Amino acid sequence: MPRITINNITREVPEGITVFEAARETGIRVPSLCRMESFQPTGACRVCVVEVEGAKNLVASCTTPVSEGMVIKTNTKRVRDARRLAVELILSEHNGNCQTCDRNNTCELQSLAFELGIDNIGFTGEPACSRTDMSTEALIRDNAKCIKCRRCVVACNEIQTVGALFPQYRGFNTLIGPAFNYNLADVTCVQCGQCAAVCPVGAIIEVSHIERVWSALDDPSKVVVVQTAPAVRASLGECFDYPPGTLVTGKMTAALRRMGFHHVFDTNFTADLTIIEEGMELLTRIKKAFVEKQKVALPQFTSCSPGWINFMEAFYPEFLPNLSTCKSPQQMFGAVAKTYLSKKYGCRPEDMYVVSVMPCTAKKYEAARPEMNSSGVRDVDAVLTTRELGKMIKQAGIDFPLLPDEEMDKPLGVSSGAADIFANTGGVMEAALRTAFEVITGKKLPFNQMHVEAISGLEGIKETELTITGTKEEWSFLEGVTLKLVVAHGLGNARKVVDAVKSGEKEYHFVEIMTCPGGCIGGGGQPRPTTDEVRKKRIEAIYREDEGKALRQSHDNPKIKQLYGDFLGFPLGELAHKLLHTHYTEKERI
């Protein structure tokens, strides 16, 4: 425990931490534009410099470890002037267009300039090269706004291991982007949006669907329905200064009605539907393997996360047969809405406009995939991120905190608690186990806690086993069988799991993968910033939502039973396969 003095406060701090971390533990905030939680600091922005007694120059606090007897000053005139100079130099080549920038009032560079008292930029150098990349369905890149902090590089290469973004050239000519100055659409980008989530400015943002949604709401010929993903209810409040983890399900529903949506539904409904279809698919594969001795693709991988699907199509096409054929809940909803629901409302599928509110940018890409038109037209017409919905509510002049709590419409607004936990890493697995175990044994899951703790939390890879006992007659072949399960979140962790299966090091029956750290609660379209502390609070909120539901298992949802009885027939049936299932194909990897 080295003893240091920081701003005249002497204290002991843990060995091996940096000056930046020591300052934070002492209650002193040191600004930074490049640092990312839990990752090796780069010292790229030079905004976090501090004065250390005996050091000739100011040091970057994020890369400097503490040592015994160190005397540190974080707010001297020399430090303030150096920080101001660094930020002025960044601003001098930053073509921000602050008045119309997507990040106006949420931009970290803008906030820091205000904090440092910068009211005039003393440099008139050449601005950075302006090139806007609008080649993908999900993301827009603007090089003129890039401040070269390299956060997106860390997210793409170290968290997601995709490798679509890298620094190129040197000095003033440095560019952050795909190799050879390609567009994102020309390289292997899974469109997860983690780059947009960590970018401190407006250099990477989502493709906005706001205007197309307003146009649909203004069109009297359209029946406009909206579905809301489970993660959104635990994060939308942050757009209105609520603390992270505040549940705003009822207010969100009220706001959507006041915006003009004809019907407000819940993606949770089709999350329940996904569990029925995916669970039966898993049990069918296991039965074929154990009883009929057929060669089947095991383990079965979940298929709800579109960034993960993109990742598998590019990096591991040999495992595409292992992916569940189930569409994601978003796409199941679109197909059901434009067939079952449109008949109920007496309108044509093409006259129903389906809007999704998602925590994810890759959902925009997923909705545009050519496979996603089983209703005869495009199943989902527009996808709003959580951030975009927050903007639209403000544009509509709705005072969000004053709204009453309202319930979603039936039938596609009824759901179980199992559907809520789809938002969290481990949630899809737990929801599937709740149903599959009862189908096999007629009993509830044998866990004393409210949740399966072994697959909860933010550990990157979580393994557990479940031994089946007391089976029903038709499932007696599973008596005493131990199912091996694994959950991973973040594509870097997903790569480790798939590589372990590929090498034969690990053997599993069921694998849940979420593209984003923490699952959907940490999606690329969520309010910024999304730190581990924020992720934990959102996860806790989702579990509270689940625990407060009268229904906690997908197969108990009466409206799901009604859907099968009135329309689909039975799980994995012909109509269910047409509307709710699909297959994916290998993509060229560049």
C-alpha positions in Angstrom: 0.0 0.0 0.0 2.1 3.0 -1.2 1.6 6.2 0.7 1.1 9.2 -1.6 0.1 12.8 -1.3 -2.4 14.1 -3.8 -3.6 17.8 -3.6 -2.3 17.9 0.0 -4.2 14.8 1.0 -1.9 12.0 2.2 -3.3 8.5 2.1 -2.4 4.9 1.3 -3.6 3.4 -2.0 -3.5 -0.1 -3.5 -0.2 -1.1 -5.1 -0.2 -1.1 -8.9 -3.0 1.4 -9.5 -2.5 4.5 -11.7 -2.4 8.1 -10.6 -5.8 8.5 -12.4 -7.3 5.7 -10.3 -5.7 7.0 -7.1 -7.2 10.4 -7.7 -10.6 9.0 -8.2 -10.3 6.9 -5.0 -9.5 10.2 -3.2 -12.6 11.9 -4.6 -10.7 13.9 -7.2 -11.9 13.8 -10.8 -9.3 14.0 -13.5 -10.7 14.5 -17.0 -10.0 12.3 -19.9 -11.2 11.8 -23.5 -9.5 8.5 -24.3 -9.6 6.3 -21.2 -11.9 3.3 -21.2 -12.9 1.4 -18.0 -11.1 -1.9 -17.5 -8.8 -1.5 -20.5 -5.1 -0.7 -20.9 -4.9 3.1 -21.1 -3.3 4.7 -24.2 -2.6 8.2 -23.0 -3.7 9.4 -26.4 -5.6 12.6 -25.5 -3.2 14.1 -23.0 -6.1 15.7 -21.1 -5.5 13.8 -17.9 -2.0 15.2 -17.3 -1.0 16.0 -13.7 2.1 17.4 -12.0 4.3 15.0 -10.1 7.0 16.4 -7.8 10.4 15.6 -9.2 9.2 14.9 -12.7 10.5 17.2 -15.4 7.3 17.2 -17.5 3.7 16.7 -16.7 2.7 13.0 -16.8 -0.4 11.3 -18.2 -2.2 10.1 -15.0 -3.9 7.2 -16.8 -0.6 5.5 -17.7 1.5 6.5 -14.7 1.5 4.0 -11.7 1.7 5.4 -8.2 4.8 4.9 -6.1 5.8 5.3 -2.5 6.1 8.9 -1.4 4.7 10.3 -4.7 3.5 13.9 -4.4 0.8 14.8 -7.0 -0.9 18.0 -8.0 -4.0 17.7 -10.3 -5.1 21.3 -10.5 -2.2 23.7 -10.7 -2.0 26.5 -13.2 0.5 24.5 -15.2 -1.9 21.6 -15.3 -4.9 23.7 -16.2 -3.1 25.5 -19.0 -1.8 22.2 -20.4 -5.3 20.6 -20.4 -6.7 23.7 -22.0 -4.0 23.7 -24.7 -4.7 20.0 -25.5 -8.4 20.5 -25.8 -7.9 23.7 -27.9 -5.7 21.7 -30.3 -8.3 19.0 -30.6 -11.0 21.6 -31.2 -8.9 23.4 -33.9 -9.2 20.4 -36.2 -12.6 19.1 -35.0 -15.3 20.0 -37.5 -18.0 19.6 -34.9 -21.0 21.6 -36.2 -22.2 21.7 -32.6 -25.5 23.4 -33.3 -26.7 20.5 -35.5 -24.5 17.7 -34.2 -26.3 14.5 -32.9 -24.2 14.8 -29.8 -25.0 18.4 -29.0 -25.4 18.7 -25.2 -24.2 15.1 -24.7 -20.7 15.5 -26.2 -17.8 14.9 -23.9 -15.5 17.2 -25.8 -18.1 20.0 -25.6 -18.6 19.5 -21.9 -14.9 19.4 -21.3 -14.3 22.7 -23.2 -17.0 24.3 -21.1 -15.5 22.9 -17.9 -12.0 24.2 -18.8 -13.4 27.7 -19.6 -12.5 27.6 -23.3 -14.4 30.4 -25.0 -12.0 31.0 -27.9 -9.8 28.7 -29.9 -6.4 30.2 -30.4 -5.4 28.1 -33.4 -6.6 28.4 -37.0 -5.1 25.3 -38.5 -6.4 23.2 -41.3 -9.5 21.2 -40.3 -9.4 17.4 -40.5 -10.4 15.7 -43.7 -14.2 15.5 -44.0 -15.6 12.1 -45.2 -18.9 10.7 -44.1 -19.5 7.0 -44.4 -23.2 6.1 -44.7 -22.7 2.7 -46.2 -24.3 0.5 -43.6 -27.9 0.1 -42.4 -26.9 0.8 -38.8 -24.0 3.2 -38.4 -22.7 6.6 -39.8 -19.0 7.6 -39.5 -17.9 11.2 -39.9 -14.1 11.6 -40.0 -14.3 15.3 -39.6 -15.6 14.9 -36.1 -13.2 12.2 -35.0 -10.8 13.3 -32.3 -8.5 10.2 -32.6 -9.1 9.0 -29.0 -9.1 5.4 -30.2 -11.9 4.3 -27.9 -13.7 2.8 -30.9 -10.6 0.9 -31.8 -10.5 -0.7 -28.3 -14.2 -1.5 -28.5 -13.9 -3.1 -32.0 -10.6 -5.0 -31.5 -10.4 -5.8 -27.8 -14.0 -6.1 -26.7 -15.6 -7.5 -29.9 -12.5 -8.9 -31.7 -14.0 -7.9 -35.0 -11.2 -5.7 -36.3 -13.2 -3.3 -38.5 -11.5 -0.1 -37.1 -7.8 0.8 -36.9 -5.6 3.9 -36.7 -3.9 4.6 -40.1 -1.2 7.0 -41.1 0.5 9.3 -38.5 0.3 12.7 -36.9 -2.2 15.2 -38.3 -3.0 12.7 -41.1 -4.1 10.0 -38.8 -7.4 8.4 -39.7 -9.5 6.0 -37.6 -11.5 3.6 -39.7 -11.5 0.5 -41.8 -8.3 -0.5 -43.6 -7.4 1.2 -46.9 -10.0 3.9 -46.1 -12.8 1.5 -47.0 -16.4 2.0 -46.0 -17.8 0.0 -43.1 -20.0 -1.9 -45.6 -16.9 -3.1 -47.5 -15.3 -4.8 -44.5 -16.4 -7.2 -41.8 -18.4 -5.0 -39.5 -21.1 -6.7 -37.4 -22.8 -3.3 -36.8 -23.1 -3.9 -33.1 -22.6 -0.1 -32.4 -20.2 -0.5 -29.5 -18.0 2.0 -31.3 -20.9 4.5 -31.3 -21.5 3.7 -27.6 -18.0 4.7 -26.5 -17.3 7.5 -29.0 -17.1 10.7 -26.9 -18.2 12.9 -29.8 -20.4 12.5 -32.8 -17.9 10.7 -35.1 -19.9 7.5 -35.0 -23.6 7.5 -34.5 -26.6 5.3 -35.4 -28.5 5.8 -38.7 -31.6 7.7 -37.6 -35.1 6.3 -38.3 -36.8 9.2 -36.5 -38.1 11.0 -39.6 -39.4 7.8 -41.3 -41.3 7.0 -38.1 -42.8 10.6 -37.9 -43.8 10.2 -41.6 -45.6 6.9 -40.9 -47.4 8.4 -37.9 -48.5 11.3 -40.1 -49.8 9.0 -42.8 -53.6 8.3 -42.3 -53.4 5.2 -44.5 -51.1 3.4 -42.0 -51.9 1.4 -38.9 -48.7 2.2 -36.9 -47.8 -0.3 -34.1 -44.8 -0.2 -31.9 -42.9 -2.9 -30.0 -40.5 -2.2 -27.1 -37.6 -4.4 -26.2 -37.2 -5.4 -22.5 -33.9 -3.5 -22.0 -35.4 -0.2 -23.0 -37.7 0.0 -19.9 -34.6 -0.1 -17.7 -32.7 2.6 -19.5 -35.0 5.1 -21.3 -35.4 7.0 -18.0 -31.7 8.0 -18.3 -32.7 10.2 -21.3 -34.8 12.2 -18.8 -32.2 12.4 -16.0 -33.6 9.4 -14.0 -30.9 7.4 -12.3 -29.7 4.2 -14.2 -31.8 1.3 -13.3 -35.1 3.2 -13.0 -38.0 1.2 -14.5 -40.2 3.4 -16.7 -42.3 0.8 -18.4 -45.6 2.5 -17.7 -44.4 6.0 -18.6 -42.8 4.7 -21.8 -46.2 3.2 -22.8 -48.0 6.4 -22.0 -45.5 8.4 -24.1 -45.8 6.2 -27.1 -49.6 6.5 -27.1 -49.3 10.3 -26.9 -46.8 10.3 -29.8 -49.6 8.8 -32.0 -48.9 5.1 -32.2 -52.2 3.2 -32.8 -51.2 0.2 -30.7 -48.4 -0.1 -28.1 -47.1 -3.7 -27.8 -44.2 -5.5 -26.2 -41.3 -7.4 -27.8 -41.5 -9.4 -24.6 -44.6 -11.2 -26.1 -42.4 -12.6 -28.9 -39.6 -13.3 -26.4 -42.0 -15.7 -24.8 -42.8 -17.1 -28.3 -39.1 -17.4 -28.9 -38.6 -19.5 -25.8 -41.4 -21.9 -26.9 -39.9 -22.3 -30.4 -36.2 -22.3 -29.4 -36.8 -24.6 -26.4 -38.7 -27.1 -28.5 -36.0 -26.9 -31.1 -33.3 -27.7 -28.5 -35.3 -30.6 -27.1 -35.9 -32.0 -30.6 -32.2 -31.8 -31.4 -31.3 -33.6 -28.1 -33.9 -36.3 -28.7 -32.6 -37.0 -32.2 -29.0 -37.2 -30.7 -29.8 -39.3 -27.7 -32.7 -41.6 -28.9 -32.5 -41.7 -32.7 -28.7 -41.5 -32.7 -28.8 -39.0 -35.5 -25.9 -36.7 -36.1 -27.3 -33.3 -35.2 -25.7 -29.9 -34.7 -25.0 -29.6 -31.0 -24.4 -27.4 -29.1 -27.4 -25.3 -30.1 -26.5 -21.6 -30.1 -29.1 -18.9 -29.4 -29.9 -16.6 -32.3 -31.6 -13.5 -30.8 -28.6 -11.2 -31.2 -28.1 -9.9 -34.8 -24.5 -8.8 -34.2 -23.7 -12.3 -33.1 -25.4 -13.7 -36.2 -23.3 -11.4 -38.4 -20.2 -12.5 -36.4 -20.9 -16.2 -37.0 -21.7 -15.7 -40.7 -18.3 -14.0 -41.2 -15.9 -15.7 -38.7 -17.4 -19.2 -38.0 -19.6 -20.2 -41.0 -19.0 -23.9 -40.2 -21.1 -23.4 -37.1 -24.1 -21.9 -38.8 -26.0 -25.2 -38.5 -25.6 -24.9 -34.7 -27.5 -21.6 -34.7 -31.1 -21.9 -33.6 -33.3 -21.3 -36.6 -35.5 -19.1 -34.6 -35.7 -15.5 -35.6 -35.1 -12.9 -32.9 -38.1 -11.6 -30.9 -38.1 -8.4 -33.0 -38.5 -10.2 -36.2 -41.0 -12.7 -34.9 -43.1 -9.8 -33.7 -43.0 -8.2 -37.2 -44.1 -11.4 -38.9 -46.9 -12.1 -36.4 -48.1 -8.5 -36.5 -48.4 -8.4 -40.3 -50.2 -11.7 -40.5 -52.2 -12.6 -37.4 -52.7 -9.0 -36.1 -53.4 -7.4 -39.5 -56.2 -10.0 -40.0 -57.6 -9.1 -36.6 -57.6 -5.4 -37.5 -58.9 -6.0 -41.0 -55.9 -4.3 -42.8 -53.4 -5.5 -45.4 -49.9 -6.3 -44.2 -48.5 -3.5 -46.4 -50.8 -1.0 -44.6 -49.5 -2.0 -41.2 -46.3 -0.1 -40.2 -44.2 -1.9 -37.5 -41.8 0.1 -35.4 -39.3 -1.4 -33.0 -37.7 0.3 -30.1 -34.4 -1.5 -29.4 -31.2 -1.0 -27.3 -29.3 -2.2 -30.4 -28.0 -0.7 -33.6 -27.6 -4.0 -35.3 -31.4 -4.4 -35.2 -31.6 -1.8 -37.9 -29.5 -4.1 -40.1 -31.5 -7.1 -39.1 -34.8 -5.5 -40.0 -33.4 -4.9 -43.5 -32.2 -8.4 -44.1 -33.8 -10.0 -47.2 -34.8 -13.0 -45.1 -37.1 -10.9 -42.9 -40.2 -10.7 -45.1 -42.1 -13.9 -44.3 -45.3 -11.8 -44.0 -45.0 -11.1 -47.7 -43.7 -7.6 -47.1 -40.9 -6.2 -44.9 -41.8 -7.5 -41.4 -40.3 -4.6 -39.4 -40.3 -1.2 -41.1 -38.3 1.0 -38.7 -36.0 0.5 -35.7 -35.5 3.2 -33.1 -32.7 3.0 -30.5 -33.4 3.9 -26.9 -31.6 7.2 -27.6 -33.8 7.9 -30.6 -37.0 7.3 -28.7 -35.8 9.7 -26.0 -35.3 12.4 -28.7 -38.7 11.8 -30.2 -40.5 12.1 -26.9 -38.8 15.4 -26.4 -39.6 16.5 -30.0 -43.3 15.7 -29.3 -43.2 18.1 -26.3 -44.1 15.3 -23.8 -43.2 16.0 -20.2 -42.0 12.5 -19.4 -41.8 12.6 -15.6 -45.4 13.8 -15.4 -46.8 10.9 -17.4 -49.1 8.4 -15.7 -48.2 4.7 -15.8 -50.2 2.9 -18.4 -50.4 -0.8 -19.5 -49.6 -2.1 -23.0 -52.3 -3.2 -25.4 -53.4 -6.8 -25.8 -52.8 -9.4 -27.2 -49.2 -8.7 -28.1 -48.5 -6.6 -25.0 -48.9 -9.5 -22.5 -45.7 -11.2 -21.4 -44.0 -13.2 -18.6 -41.1 -12.3 -16.4 -39.0 -14.8 -18.4 -39.3 -12.5 -21.4 -38.0 -9.5 -19.3 -34.8 -11.1 -18.5 -33.9 -11.5 -22.2 -32.3 -8.0 -21.6 -29.6 -9.4 -19.4 -26.7 -11.7 -20.1 -27.8 -15.2 -19.0 -31.5 -14.2 -19.3 -32.3 -16.1 -22.5 -30.7 -19.2 -21.0 -32.6 -18.9 -17.8 -35.9 -18.3 -19.6 -35.3 -21.3 -21.7 -34.5 -23.5 -18.7 -37.6 -22.4 -16.9 -39.7 -23.8 -19.7 -37.6 -26.7 -20.9 -37.2 -28.2 -17.4 -40.9 -28.1 -16.7 -41.7 -29.6 -20.1 -39.3 -32.5 -19.3 -40.2 -33.0 -15.6 -43.4 -31.3 -14.9 -41.6 -29.4 -12.1 -40.1 -26.0 -11.6 -36.4 -25.4 -12.0 -34.6 -26.8 -8.9 -33.0 -23.5 -7.7 -33.8 -21.9 -4.4 -33.0 -18.4 -5.5 -35.2 -16.2 -7.7 -32.6 -16.6 -10.5 -30.0 -19.0 -11.7 -27.0 -17.4 -10.1 -24.4 -19.4 -11.9 -25.3 -17.7 -15.2 -26.1 -14.2 -13.8 -23.8 -11.2 -13.4 -21.0 -9.6 -15.5 -18.4 -12.4 -15.7 -17.6 -12.7 -19.4 -18.1 -16.5 -19.6 -20.3 -18.4 -17.2 -20.7 -22.2 -17.2 -23.2 -24.4 -15.3 -24.7 -27.9 -15.5 -28.2 -29.1 -14.9 -28.9 -32.8 -14.1 -32.3 -33.9 -15.2 -34.3 -36.1 -12.7 -37.9 -37.1 -12.4 -38.7 -37.0 -16.1 -42.0 -37.5 -17.8 -42.4 -40.8 -19.7 -41.8 -39.3 -23.1 -38.6 -37.7 -21.9 -37.3 -40.6 -19.8 -34.2 -41.0 -22.0 -33.0 -37.8 -20.3 -33.3 -39.2 -16.8 -29.9 -38.6 -15.0 -28.5 -36.8 -18.0 -26.4 -33.7 -17.2 -26.9 -30.8 -19.6 -23.8 -28.6 -20.1 -24.6 -24.9 -20.5 -22.5 -21.8 -21.1 -23.3 -18.1 -21.4 -21.0 -15.5 -22.9 -21.4 -11.7 -23.6 -19.2 -9.6 -25.7 -18.0 -11.1 -29.0 -14.5 -11.4 -27.6 -15.8 -13.9 -25.1 -18.0 -15.5 -27.7 -14.9 -16.2 -29.8 -13.3 -17.9 -26.8 -16.4 -20.2 -26.4 -16.7 -21.1 -30.1 -12.9 -21.7 -30.3 -13.1 -24.0 -27.3 -16.0 -26.0 -28.9 -14.1 -26.1 -32.3 -11.0 -27.5 -30.7 -12.8 -30.1 -28.7 -11.7 -28.5 -25.4 -15.3 -27.9 -24.3 -18.5 -29.8 -24.9 -21.9 -28.1 -24.4 -25.5 -28.7 -25.2 -26.8 -25.1 -25.2 -24.9 -21.9 -25.6 -26.3 -18.3 -25.1 -24.4 -15.5 -26.7 -25.1 -11.8 -26.4 -23.2 -9.4 -28.7 -22.8 -6.5 -26.2 -21.2 -6.4 -22.8 -23.8 -7.2 -20.2 -26.3 -8.2 -22.9 -28.9 -5.9 -24.4 -28.8 -3.6 -21.3 -25.4 -2.6 -22.6 -26.4 -2.4 -26.3 -24.9 0.0 -28.8 -28.1 2.1 -28.9 -28.5 2.7 -25.1 -28.0 6.0 -23.3 -24.4 7.0 -22.8 -22.3 6.3 -20.8 -22.7 2.6 -20.2 -20.2 1.6 -17.5 -20.2 -1.6 -15.5 -21.8 0.3 -12.7 -24.6 1.4 -15.0 -24.9 -2.2 -16.5 -25.4 -3.6 -13.0 -28.1 -1.2 -12.1 -30.0 -1.9 -15.3 -29.6 -5.6 -14.8 -31.0 -5.3 -11.2 -34.0 -3.3 -12.6 -34.8 -6.0 -15.2 -34.7 -8.7 -12.5 -37.1 -6.6 -10.4 -39.4 -6.4 -13.4 -39.3 -10.1 -13.7 -39.9 -10.8 -10.0 -42.9 -8.5 -10.0 -44.8 -10.4 -12.7 -47.6 -12.8 -12.0 -46.4 -14.9 -14.9 -42.7 -15.9 -14.7 -42.5 -18.7 -17.4 -43.0 -18.2 -21.1 -45.3 -21.3 -21.5 -47.7 -19.9 -19.0 -48.5 -16.8 -21.1 -52.2 -17.1 -22.0 -51.9 -15.0 -25.1 -49.1 -17.2 -26.5 -51.4 -20.2 -26.0 -54.2 -18.3 -27.8 -51.8 -17.5 -30.7 -51.0 -21.1 -31.2 -54.7 -22.1 -30.8 -56.1 -19.5 -33.2 -53.3 -19.2 -35.7 -49.9 -21.0 -35.5 -51.1 -24.4 -34.6 -48.2 -25.9 -32.6 -44.5 -25.2 -32.0 -42.2 -26.0 -34.9 -45.3 -26.5 -37.1 -45.5 -25.5 -40.8 -46.8 -22.0 -40.2 -44.5 -21.4 -37.3 -41.5 -22.4 -39.4 -42.6 -20.1 -42.2 -43.1 -17.1 -40.0 -40.8 -17.6 -37.0 -37.7 -19.4 -38.4 -35.0 -18.8 -40.9 -31.5 -19.8 -41.9 -28.3 -17.8 -42.3 -25.5 -18.0 -44.9 -21.7 -17.5 -45.0 -20.4 -14.0 -45.7 -17.2 -13.1 -47.2 -14.8 -11.8 -44.5 -12.7 -8.8 -45.4 
